[in-house]
Every structure is written in C-alpha cells, then in structure tokens.
Amino acid sequence: MKSKKSKLLTLGLMLALSVNLFGCQKVDTEEPTSPSTENTSNEGAAAPEEGKKAEFEVLKDGEEYHIGLITGTVSQSEDEIRGAEAAIEKYGASKDGGVITHDTYPDRFEAEIETTISKITAMADDPLMKAIIVNQSVPGTVAAFQKVREKRPDILLFDVTPQEDILMTTKAADLVVDVDNVSRGYRIIKAAKDMGATKFAHITFPRHMSIETLALRRAIMEQACKDLGIEFISLNAPDPTTDIGVPGAQQYIADNIQSWIDKYGKDTAFFCTNDAHTEPLLRGVAAGGAMFVEPDLPSPIMGYPGAFSVGLTDIAGDWTAILNRVEEAVSEAGGANRMGTWAYSLGYTSTLGMVDFADQVLHGKRELTNQDDVTEVLGTYTEGASWMGSKMVDRASGETLDNFVLIAQDTYVFGKGFLGLDKVEVPEEYLNLNVDLDKILEDQENAEGDAE
C-alpha cells in the first residue's frame, strides 16, 4: 500500500499507444525506462529492482495450455464471479481438460494477505500455466506476482482493478488494466450536475482512501464540485473487510441513508466506493427520492437486482435484456432520470474480456500493451456502448506507464439513456491536479459517520 510520506504529488494523464511487436516465437516484453520509484513500498513485498516482464513462447496451434483466474467471492465481487463462470463456459475448466483454472481470494482479504498470495502463486505450480489474471487485484497481488516471476518467468501476469501502489503494479505485472478513475472523477460530477444534483455525497472509509487511484478520484471529485457549483460531502461507513463484516456494513448504510437524505436533501447524488455498500444505498436512495449516478465499479447488476428484487436467472448473460429489466424495476421504484449505471458490467466484461485478451496475446494475435487492442476486445461484449481507453501517467515523473491501461464507458441513466460522457473532454486542470494523499486520508478519518 502507499507509504505515508507527506508531499504534494501531481497527476497527469496522456494518451499513448504501444509499439511492442511480437516476433515469430519468443517474445520479450521488457518494460520501458522505469519511472521514479520513490514512495513505492508495499506491505508484504520487496520493491522489484528491474521490473522484468515475462518471456513466453507464442503458442502453437493445438498446444495445450492453462490460464489462471483469481477473483473475489460472490458476496464481494459478484460481477467478477459471473465473468469467471462465463470464461469457464467458453474455454472449459482445466480440471476437465479445458483452459481455465479459477480460484477466489478471501472476503477479508486485508486480514488474510498471505492466503491471497498463496492462492496466486499456487497457479504457477501447474506446468501448463501460461497466464494469470487477478480481478480485483487486492493487496498481496504484487507480492504474489513477484514470487511467480521468480520461478516462472514464462507466465504472463495481468493485474486488473488494482488496489496497490501504481508503480508497484506496473513493475510486477505485464499488463495493468483499471477503470479510469482519473477521468471519472470529473465526469461523474459533471453527470450529477446534468442530472440536477446540487450536492454530492462521497461514502467510503480510510482503507479505501489509502488506495492511490481512489484517493486521486476523490480529490478530483471535490475540486470538480467546487468548480461546477455542487456541495461536496464526505461520509464514513464501516469497512466490510473488518470484524463488522459485509452484513454489518450493509446494515449501517440501510440505517443511515434516510437520515442523510433528510439532512442534505433529495437533490443529493450519493456515491460509495465499496461494492457491498451499493445494494442498501440504492434501495435507500430510491425510497428517499435522492440521486445516484453510477456504482464505483459500474454494472446493471451491481446492487440493483438485490435492491429492487429483480430476477435475472432466465436472461443471464444477455446484458441488453438485463439492462431493460433493471430499468423497469428502477423506474417503478421512482428512480427514473435520477439513477444510473454502465449499460454493461465492468467486473464481468473485464474478467471475461481479459481472458480473451490473454488468450489472443498468447497466440500472437494481440499486442500486450496496446490500449486499442484492449478496448477492442472488451467491445466484443458491449454492443452499442463505446469504450474510452488511455494510459496512466506517473504523477511524480510525468512519464507514461506504457503497460497501465485505463478504461471507461459512458453513463446510462434509467429512463433517459446514455449521457454522452464519452464526448466530454476532461479539462487539463483536473488531470494535473496537485493532490496531498496523506491529507485526503486524514480528512476521511475525520469525516462524518462511523468507519469502524
């Protein structure tokens, strides 16, 4: 995780395309000149010295291989689990002669880092393993990837939706893919403004504000609120990975959402950074007549089916039908024009899409760090919704991180349709915002509410 050294850091974002071209057989994906490694300590992992990338043989036609896939459980990461199930259905399970080896990390991953590390590294014991994908990449992923690299330099490593230090992830993984929380920091506030919000309530807890990209997004959100004339409200809620667990954290949201609406008004757009908080928040927002732009990890099945008792078994995998059914339920509950999401699940699409991408890279059909290749593969599962792609930039050095791809999709408002955020250019001032990460963490620890 991010070390606590107080300093102002500058965030930059530039578009860059990869020019790594595969040879006939052996492929060496060495990282470009490494950016500054200042403040890159990570719990449970020694900082990599060189950030060496995988050397792998392009698979021959008919050659047997396995792809490892690690996700959260259904209680914490339902969308990723559904994506894993779809990948197994498409490629087959390795234990049955197919391709996919799937495992899950613990719900209380923050307290069980060693378990996460052991589950990831165990994948490398399989001599047929050619790629490992972790989504979401919780603490311990970097350390595990370092161990895998030591004994199996031929395995491609994919870090999806990372929760660890930016530079550490880019050094440990061959490719990092994350939702574009930089641009979304502005676009979500712009969407809230367009939807009629006068206030924006950001609900999280200190652990999430120690995750670099989430803290950066919060800072951009707060500045965008000031510039667009919206009041920014910081709220605390319990961390589901602590002793209170998911049920306790959800109950806290259920018990407090109406009082927050009473205090701040119905034209407040609520946003939470945790998946488990989403369902009770949605239910409360609809009941109280407030607003909700989109989930932290957007999806029509992120919180919505449970919040509004929507059955989806008969249309599983049909995202257009899922969106329509959820939209009908949300509208009946009074959320039309005031609640939104992405038309297609980030967790589902990134899980299944990255399996496809890894498979195609292994067969020499895609360039490993080409952002257009990444978004093109994701787009095969999201008809009608365009993806935006860019590269992460090291805030300290200004150097483009070639193997870190940021992705985003337009917001879909129930009862209204797409907002056209893919056409909204984020002002440069937000992409270069001076951010004191330690102050953000301190402010969150002092925010209204209970984060224990």
C-alpha positions as CSV (number, residue, x, y, z in Angstrom):
1,M,0.0,0.0,0.0
2,K,1.0,3.6,-0.3
3,S,3.6,4.8,2.3
4,K,2.8,7.8,4.4
5,K,5.3,10.4,3.4
6,S,3.7,13.8,3.1
7,K,4.3,15.5,-0.2
8,L,2.3,17.1,-3.0
9,L,2.0,14.8,-5.9
10,T,1.0,15.7,-9.4
11,L,-1.3,13.6,-11.6
12,G,-1.0,13.6,-15.3
13,L,-2.8,11.7,-18.0
14,M,-1.7,11.3,-21.6
15,L,-2.7,9.0,-24.4
16,A,0.0,6.7,-25.8
17,L,-0.1,3.6,-27.9
18,S,2.2,0.6,-27.6
19,V,4.5,-0.4,-30.4
20,N,5.6,-3.7,-28.9
21,L,5.6,-6.2,-31.8
22,F,5.7,-9.9,-31.4
23,G,8.4,-11.9,-33.0
24,C,7.8,-15.3,-34.6
25,Q,8.2,-17.3,-31.4
26,K,10.0,-16.0,-28.3
27,V,8.5,-12.7,-27.1
28,D,10.3,-10.4,-24.6
29,T,8.1,-7.7,-23.2
30,E,10.7,-5.7,-21.3
31,E,9.3,-2.6,-19.6
32,P,10.4,0.8,-21.0
33,T,12.7,3.0,-18.8
34,S,11.2,2.8,-15.3
35,P,9.8,5.9,-13.7
36,S,10.8,7.1,-10.3
37,T,10.3,4.5,-7.6
38,E,10.1,7.0,-4.7
39,N,7.3,6.1,-2.2
40,T,6.7,2.6,-3.7
41,S,6.9,0.5,-0.6
42,N,4.3,-2.3,-0.4
43,E,3.3,-4.4,2.6
44,G,4.5,-7.9,2.2
45,A,6.5,-7.2,-0.9
46,A,10.1,-6.0,-1.6
47,A,10.3,-3.4,-4.3
48,P,11.2,-5.0,-7.6
49,E,14.6,-3.8,-8.8
50,E,14.2,-4.0,-12.6
51,G,10.5,-4.8,-13.3
52,K,11.4,-7.6,-15.7
53,K,8.5,-8.7,-17.8
54,A,7.5,-12.2,-19.0
55,E,9.4,-14.1,-21.7
56,F,7.0,-16.5,-23.2
57,E,6.7,-18.7,-26.3
58,V,3.8,-17.9,-28.6
59,L,1.5,-21.0,-28.5
60,K,1.4,-23.3,-31.5
61,D,-2.0,-24.4,-32.9
62,G,-3.4,-27.2,-30.8
63,E,-0.9,-26.7,-28.0
64,E,-2.3,-27.4,-24.5
65,Y,-2.2,-24.5,-22.1
66,H,-4.0,-23.1,-19.0
67,I,-5.0,-19.6,-17.9
68,G,-5.3,-18.9,-14.1
69,L,-8.1,-16.6,-13.0
70,I,-8.4,-15.2,-9.4
71,T,-11.5,-13.2,-8.4
72,G,-13.3,-12.3,-5.2
73,T,-16.3,-14.3,-3.9
74,V,-19.9,-13.7,-4.8
75,S,-20.5,-11.7,-1.6
76,Q,-17.8,-9.1,-2.5
77,S,-17.4,-9.4,-6.3
78,E,-20.4,-10.9,-7.9
79,D,-19.7,-9.4,-11.3
80,E,-16.2,-10.8,-11.5
81,I,-17.5,-14.3,-10.4
82,R,-20.1,-14.2,-13.2
83,G,-17.4,-13.2,-15.7
84,A,-15.3,-16.1,-14.4
85,E,-18.2,-18.5,-14.9
86,A,-18.7,-17.2,-18.5
87,A,-15.0,-17.7,-19.2
88,I,-15.2,-21.3,-17.9
89,E,-18.2,-21.9,-20.0
90,K,-16.4,-20.6,-23.1
91,Y,-13.0,-22.2,-22.6
92,G,-13.7,-25.1,-20.2
93,A,-12.3,-25.8,-16.8
94,S,-8.7,-27.0,-16.7
95,K,-9.6,-29.9,-14.4
96,D,-12.0,-31.1,-17.1
97,G,-9.4,-30.8,-19.9
98,G,-10.2,-27.1,-20.7
99,V,-8.2,-23.9,-20.2
100,I,-9.4,-22.0,-17.1
101,T,-8.2,-22.6,-13.5
102,H,-10.3,-20.5,-11.2
103,D,-9.9,-19.6,-7.5
104,T,-11.1,-16.9,-5.1
105,Y,-9.3,-14.8,-2.6
106,P,-10.8,-14.4,1.0
107,D,-13.6,-11.9,1.7
108,R,-11.5,-10.5,4.5
109,F,-8.5,-10.2,2.1
110,E,-7.0,-7.3,4.0
111,A,-6.5,-9.5,7.0
112,E,-5.6,-12.6,5.0
113,I,-3.0,-11.3,2.6
114,E,-0.9,-14.5,2.9
115,T,-3.8,-16.6,1.8
116,T,-4.2,-14.4,-1.3
117,I,-0.5,-14.7,-2.1
118,S,-0.5,-18.5,-1.7
119,K,-3.6,-18.9,-4.0
120,I,-2.0,-16.8,-6.7
121,T,1.5,-18.4,-6.5
122,A,0.0,-21.9,-6.5
123,M,-1.2,-21.3,-10.0
124,A,2.5,-21.3,-11.1
125,D,2.9,-24.9,-9.9
126,D,0.9,-26.0,-13.0
127,P,3.5,-26.6,-15.8
128,L,0.8,-25.8,-18.4
129,M,0.0,-22.4,-16.8
130,K,0.7,-19.6,-19.4
131,A,-1.1,-16.6,-17.9
132,I,-2.5,-15.5,-14.5
133,I,-5.3,-12.9,-14.3
134,V,-6.3,-11.3,-10.9
135,N,-9.5,-9.2,-10.8
136,Q,-9.8,-7.4,-8.5
137,S,-6.1,-7.2,-7.6
138,V,-6.4,-6.9,-3.9
139,P,-3.4,-6.4,-1.5
140,G,-0.9,-9.3,-1.9
141,T,-1.2,-9.5,-5.7
142,V,2.1,-7.6,-6.3
143,A,4.0,-9.8,-3.8
144,A,2.5,-12.9,-5.4
145,F,3.4,-11.8,-8.9
146,Q,7.0,-11.3,-7.8
147,K,7.1,-14.8,-6.5
148,V,5.6,-16.2,-9.7
149,R,8.1,-14.2,-11.8
150,E,11.0,-15.7,-9.8
151,K,10.1,-19.3,-10.5
152,R,8.1,-19.0,-13.8
153,P,9.3,-16.1,-16.0
154,D,7.3,-17.5,-18.9
155,I,3.9,-16.7,-17.3
156,L,2.1,-13.6,-18.4
157,L,0.7,-11.6,-15.4
158,F,-2.4,-9.4,-15.6
159,D,-3.3,-7.1,-12.8
160,V,-6.9,-5.9,-13.2
161,T,-8.6,-3.3,-11.0
162,P,-5.5,-2.9,-8.7
163,Q,-5.7,-1.9,-5.1
164,E,-1.9,-1.4,-4.6
165,D,0.6,1.3,-5.4
166,I,0.6,2.3,-9.1
167,L,4.3,1.9,-9.8
168,M,4.5,-1.3,-7.9
169,T,1.7,-2.9,-10.0
170,T,3.3,-1.8,-13.3
171,K,6.7,-3.3,-12.3
172,A,5.2,-6.6,-11.1
173,A,2.6,-7.2,-13.9
174,D,2.9,-7.4,-17.6
175,L,-0.3,-5.5,-18.1
176,V,-2.4,-3.5,-15.6
177,V,-6.0,-2.6,-16.5
178,D,-8.1,-0.4,-14.3
179,V,-11.3,1.7,-14.6
180,D,-10.4,5.3,-15.5
181,N,-10.9,6.8,-12.1
182,V,-8.9,9.9,-13.1
183,S,-11.3,11.0,-15.8
184,R,-14.3,9.6,-13.9
185,G,-13.5,11.9,-11.1
186,Y,-14.6,14.8,-13.3
187,R,-17.2,13.0,-15.5
188,I,-19.3,11.6,-12.5
189,I,-19.6,15.1,-11.1
190,K,-20.5,16.5,-14.5
191,A,-23.1,13.8,-14.8
192,A,-24.5,14.6,-11.4
193,K,-24.8,18.3,-12.4
194,D,-26.5,17.4,-15.6
195,M,-29.0,15.2,-13.7
196,G,-29.9,18.1,-11.4
197,A,-27.8,17.4,-8.3
198,T,-26.9,20.3,-6.0
199,K,-24.8,18.2,-3.6
200,F,-22.6,15.1,-3.9
201,A,-22.1,12.7,-1.0
202,H,-18.9,10.5,-1.2
203,I,-19.2,7.5,1.1
204,T,-16.1,5.5,1.9
205,F,-13.6,4.5,4.7
206,P,-10.0,5.2,5.4
207,R,-8.6,1.9,3.9
208,H,-10.1,2.8,0.5
209,M,-8.6,6.3,0.8
210,S,-5.2,4.7,1.2
211,I,-5.6,3.3,-2.3
212,E,-3.9,5.8,-4.6
213,T,-6.3,5.9,-7.5
214,L,-9.4,6.1,-5.3
215,A,-7.9,8.9,-3.3
216,L,-7.0,10.7,-6.5
217,R,-10.5,10.3,-7.8
218,R,-11.9,11.7,-4.6
219,A,-9.7,14.8,-4.9
220,I,-10.8,15.4,-8.5
221,M,-14.4,14.9,-7.5
222,E,-14.1,17.5,-4.7
223,Q,-12.4,20.0,-7.0
224,A,-15.0,19.4,-9.7
225,C,-17.8,20.0,-7.2
226,K,-16.3,23.4,-6.3
227,D,-15.9,24.4,-9.9
228,L,-19.4,23.2,-11.0
229,G,-21.2,24.7,-8.0
230,I,-22.0,21.5,-6.2
231,E,-21.5,21.0,-2.5
232,F,-19.1,18.1,-1.7
233,I,-20.0,16.0,1.4
234,S,-17.6,13.4,2.9
235,L,-19.2,10.5,4.7
236,N,-17.7,7.5,6.6
237,A,-19.1,4.0,6.6
238,P,-17.7,0.7,8.0
239,D,-15.2,-1.3,6.0
240,P,-16.8,-4.7,5.2
241,T,-13.4,-6.5,5.5
242,T,-13.1,-5.7,9.2
243,D,-14.8,-7.6,12.0
244,I,-18.2,-6.0,11.3
245,G,-18.3,-7.9,8.0
246,V,-20.5,-7.4,5.0
247,P,-23.8,-7.7,6.9
248,G,-22.8,-5.1,9.5
249,A,-21.5,-2.7,6.9
250,Q,-24.7,-3.0,4.8
251,Q,-26.9,-2.6,7.8
252,Y,-25.1,0.7,8.7
253,I,-25.9,2.1,5.2
254,A,-29.5,0.9,5.5
255,D,-29.8,2.6,8.9
256,N,-28.3,5.9,7.9
257,I,-29.2,6.6,4.3
258,Q,-32.6,8.2,5.1
259,S,-31.2,10.5,7.7
260,W,-28.5,11.6,5.2
261,I,-31.2,12.4,2.7
262,D,-33.3,14.3,5.3
263,K,-30.2,16.3,6.2
264,Y,-28.8,17.0,2.8
265,G,-31.9,16.9,0.5
266,K,-33.3,14.8,-2.3
267,D,-31.1,16.6,-4.9
268,T,-28.0,15.0,-3.4
269,A,-26.2,12.4,-5.5
270,F,-24.8,9.6,-3.4
271,F,-21.7,7.6,-4.3
272,C,-19.9,4.8,-2.4
273,T,-16.6,3.2,-3.1
274,N,-17.4,-0.3,-1.9
275,D,-19.4,-3.0,-3.7
276,A,-21.1,-4.3,-0.5
277,H,-22.4,-0.9,0.4
278,T,-24.1,-0.4,-3.0
279,E,-27.2,-2.5,-2.6
280,P,-28.6,-0.9,0.6
281,L,-27.5,2.5,-0.7
282,L,-29.5,2.1,-3.9
283,R,-32.6,0.9,-2.0
284,G,-32.4,3.8,0.3
285,V,-31.7,6.4,-2.4
286,A,-34.8,5.2,-4.4
287,A,-37.0,5.1,-1.3
288,G,-35.9,8.6,-0.2
289,G,-36.1,10.1,-3.7
290,A,-32.4,11.1,-3.9
291,M,-29.9,10.5,-6.7
292,F,-27.2,8.0,-7.8
293,V,-25.0,8.5,-10.9
294,E,-23.3,5.1,-11.1
295,P,-21.6,2.5,-8.9
296,D,-17.9,2.6,-8.1
297,L,-17.4,-0.5,-10.4
298,P,-20.3,0.1,-12.7
299,S,-22.8,-2.6,-13.8
300,P,-26.5,-3.0,-14.1
301,I,-26.2,-6.0,-11.7
302,M,-24.0,-4.1,-9.2
303,G,-26.5,-3.7,-6.3
304,Y,-29.6,-3.1,-8.5
305,P,-31.1,-6.6,-8.7
306,G,-30.9,-7.1,-4.9
307,A,-32.1,-3.6,-4.1
308,F,-35.2,-3.9,-6.3
309,S,-35.8,-7.7,-6.2
310,V,-35.1,-8.2,-9.9
311,G,-34.8,-11.9,-11.1
312,L,-32.3,-12.4,-13.9
313,T,-31.8,-16.2,-14.0
314,D,-33.7,-16.6,-17.2
315,I,-31.7,-13.9,-19.0
316,A,-28.3,-14.4,-17.5
317,G,-25.6,-13.2,-19.9
318,D,-28.0,-11.1,-22.1
319,W,-26.9,-7.7,-21.0
320,T,-29.4,-5.8,-23.1
321,A,-32.3,-7.8,-21.5
322,I,-30.7,-7.3,-18.1
323,L,-30.5,-3.6,-18.5
324,N,-34.1,-3.3,-19.7
325,R,-35.4,-5.4,-16.8
326,V,-33.4,-3.5,-14.2
327,E,-34.5,-0.2,-15.8
328,E,-38.2,-1.2,-15.5
329,A,-37.7,-2.0,-11.8
330,V,-35.8,1.2,-11.0
331,S,-38.4,3.3,-12.8
332,E,-41.2,1.6,-10.9
333,A,-39.4,2.4,-7.7
334,G,-39.2,6.1,-8.6
335,G,-35.6,6.2,-9.8
336,A,-36.2,7.2,-13.4
337,N,-33.9,10.1,-14.5
338,R,-32.3,10.0,-11.1
339,M,-30.3,6.8,-11.0
340,G,-27.7,5.3,-13.4
341,T,-25.0,2.8,-14.2
342,W,-23.0,1.5,-17.1
343,A,-25.0,-0.5,-19.6
344,Y,-22.5,-3.3,-19.3
345,S,-20.8,-4.6,-16.2
346,L,-17.2,-3.5,-15.7
347,G,-16.4,-6.6,-13.5
348,Y,-18.0,-9.1,-15.8
349,T,-16.6,-7.6,-19.0
350,S,-13.1,-7.0,-17.7
351,T,-12.9,-10.6,-16.4
352,L,-14.2,-12.3,-19.5
353,G,-12.6,-9.8,-21.8
354,M,-9.1,-10.1,-20.2
355,V,-9.3,-13.9,-20.5
356,D,-9.9,-13.4,-24.2
357,F,-7.2,-10.8,-24.4
358,A,-4.6,-13.1,-22.6
359,D,-5.6,-16.0,-24.9
360,Q,-5.1,-13.8,-28.0
361,V,-1.8,-12.4,-26.8
362,L,-0.5,-16.0,-26.1
363,H,-1.4,-16.9,-29.6
364,G,0.3,-13.8,-31.1
365,K,-2.9,-12.1,-32.2
366,R,-2.8,-9.0,-30.0
367,E,-0.1,-6.6,-28.7
368,L,0.3,-6.9,-25.0
369,T,0.2,-3.2,-24.1
370,N,-1.8,-1.8,-27.0
371,Q,-4.8,0.1,-25.4
372,D,-6.8,-0.1,-28.7
373,D,-6.4,-3.9,-28.6
374,V,-7.7,-3.9,-25.0
375,T,-10.8,-1.8,-25.7
376,E,-11.5,-3.7,-28.9
377,V,-11.6,-7.0,-27.1
378,L,-13.8,-5.6,-24.4
379,G,-16.1,-4.1,-27.0
380,T,-17.0,-7.6,-28.3
381,Y,-19.2,-8.0,-25.2
382,T,-20.7,-4.4,-25.1
383,E,-22.6,-3.8,-28.3
384,G,-23.9,-0.2,-28.5
385,A,-21.6,1.1,-25.7
386,S,-18.2,2.6,-26.6
387,W,-15.1,2.2,-24.5
388,M,-12.6,5.0,-23.8
389,G,-9.0,4.0,-23.3
390,S,-5.9,5.8,-22.2
391,K,-2.6,5.2,-20.5
392,M,-1.8,6.0,-16.9
393,V,1.0,8.6,-16.2
394,D,3.3,8.6,-13.2
395,R,2.3,11.6,-11.2
396,A,5.8,12.3,-10.0
397,S,7.8,12.0,-13.2
398,G,5.2,12.7,-15.8
399,E,6.2,9.5,-17.6
400,T,3.6,7.4,-19.4
401,L,3.2,4.0,-17.9
402,D,3.0,2.0,-21.1
403,N,1.6,-1.2,-19.5
404,F,-1.1,0.5,-17.5
405,V,-4.4,0.9,-19.5
406,L,-7.3,3.0,-18.1
407,I,-10.8,2.1,-19.4
408,A,-14.2,3.8,-19.1
409,Q,-17.7,3.6,-20.5
410,D,-20.5,6.2,-20.9
411,T,-23.1,6.5,-18.1
412,Y,-26.6,5.2,-18.7
413,V,-29.4,6.9,-16.8
414,F,-32.5,4.8,-16.3
415,G,-35.5,6.4,-18.1
416,K,-33.2,8.7,-20.1
417,G,-30.4,6.7,-21.8
418,F,-26.7,7.4,-22.3
419,L,-25.5,10.8,-21.1
420,G,-22.8,11.2,-23.8
421,L,-19.9,11.4,-21.3
422,D,-17.6,9.8,-23.9
423,K,-17.9,13.1,-25.7
424,V,-17.0,15.2,-22.6
425,E,-13.3,16.2,-22.6
426,V,-11.9,16.4,-19.1
427,P,-10.2,19.8,-18.5
428,E,-6.5,19.6,-18.3
429,E,-6.5,21.2,-14.8
430,Y,-8.1,18.1,-13.3
431,L,-5.6,15.8,-15.0
432,N,-2.8,17.8,-13.4
433,L,-4.4,18.4,-10.0
434,N,-2.0,18.8,-7.1
435,V,-3.0,16.2,-4.6
436,D,-1.8,15.6,-1.0
437,L,-2.7,12.0,-0.5
438,D,-1.9,12.0,3.2
439,K,-4.3,14.9,3.8
440,I,-7.1,13.0,1.9
441,L,-6.6,10.0,4.2
442,E,-6.6,12.3,7.3
443,D,-9.8,14.1,6.1
444,Q,-11.5,10.7,5.6
445,E,-10.6,9.6,9.1
446,N,-12.3,12.7,10.4
447,A,-15.3,12.6,8.1
448,E,-18.9,12.3,9.3
449,G,-20.1,8.8,10.2
450,D,-18.6,5.6,11.5
451,A,-15.8,3.9,9.6
452,E,-15.0,1.4,12.4
